[in-house]
Amino acid sequence: MNLPYPPGPLNQLNQLARIIEEKKRTQDQPICAYLYDLEGLSRHAEEVTRALPPSCRLFYAMKANSDPEILKTLSGRVHGFEVASLGEVMKARAASERIPVIFGGPGKTDEEIRGAIEQRVTLLHVESMHELKRVEHIAAAMNRTVSILLRINLSGPFPQATLAMAGTPTQFGIDESLVGEAIQLALSCPHISLEGFHLHSLSNQLDWRSHLALLAYYFDKVDGWSGQYDINISTINVGGGIGINYADIGSQFGWSEFADGLSRLISERNKEGTSILFECGRFLTAACGYYAAEVIDIKKNHGKHFVIVRGGTHHFRLPVSWQHNHPFAVVPLDIWNYPFERKEIKDSDVTIVGQLCTPKDAFARDVPIDRIRIGDVVLFLYAGAYGWAISHHDFLSHPHPEHMYLTNTSVLT
Ligand SMILES: *Cc1c(COP(=O)(O)O)cnc(C)c1O
């Protein structure tokens, strides 16, 4: 099976360029907008879901982007939503009354636990011993039984092929050394049904073989615990963390190869009867989003070319957060309304920055460019996950970008 999307954005640039040009003709203000390809998102989510073996369930981790249009598009394409707050539970419910919701996150309040139970959350991911006691306490008061997964913070060492990032100290989950104690406690709670384990341990995995090795390691762990403590496990949540290759967009995670490998792994380990849950954020929504920002000025300071766009990292924080050069394309626009020369740069390295009064406001530094002019539009690719959702929108009080939603037949704004 061949998944064309991601890396799809490049196939679409002509269409996007037409939409941007059309927009420019009808407005005075410089272009500054997020564009979401809902049709592409729908197709991608469907293909990703369909490729998985039958015992697997794909949840969308909505912290990557909880825009209502995105959630509406994904409900019905994925098996459910993964949420990390009561606010996200309510967003899930606004998108769909019935969609399965699973709830994780460190530091859940009593109100959140109660709210999640009231909203018929399918699974709670319990992240500490104290939280386990509180879930029992609250469920008992509500006279309900709550299905849970214990989120375990694995101590490693992880198999060599997997990323070093896993196993470093974090605030998530229950330390692996306490797994026996946590299982005993869960089993002793009359209002808790222990369904299995949650093992999300890394992010931005780019290599499908490494990810498969990680899942094999998870299966070893779970088999060990179920043998040792004599429990039946119905569900393993293997987390999200499937990455996007921002540095080389032509080379993305091989989802279909991974799914085929997983199919073999499941049968080798006799896991056909166990639900394997994925909760992917980035891999589902990154490719459908674009951030378009018009070039307002070009200058050379201290020997370096700076391209200044309308907007900034207060709209699209990801490149600063990850300290990377974000991939982009230049959309040339042949519209120029000033009576003087149009500045341009050719065949040079440029640094693309926004309007914020901080030198950290950069999307990409010293990256080669064929040509860019004032009035052209820089179109950032793979901006649909951890973009607008993680940005400090009101820093400096500039206007927000427009949000445009593209479907196959029309542009909704
Ligand atoms: C953030 C997060 C995810 C999603 O991560 P991606 O890298 O976007 O796939 C999934 N599960 C948990 C517990 C998370 O914190």
The ligand as a Gaussian input file, in Angstrom:
#p B3LYP/6-31G(d) Opt

LIG

0 1
 C        1.426000      14.374000      23.303000
 C        0.972000      13.010000      23.561000
 C        0.566000      12.196000      22.500000
 C        0.659000      12.621000      21.060000
 O        1.966000      12.758000      20.693000
 P        2.373000      12.937000      19.149000
 O        3.829000      13.034000      19.221000
 O        1.727000      14.203000      18.683000
 O        1.858000      11.754000      18.424000
 C        0.076000      10.953000      22.796000
 N       -0.013000      10.512000      24.076000
 C        0.373000      11.267000      25.118000
 C        0.238000      10.730000      26.478000
 C        0.885000      12.540000      24.896000
 O        1.280000      13.271000      25.932000

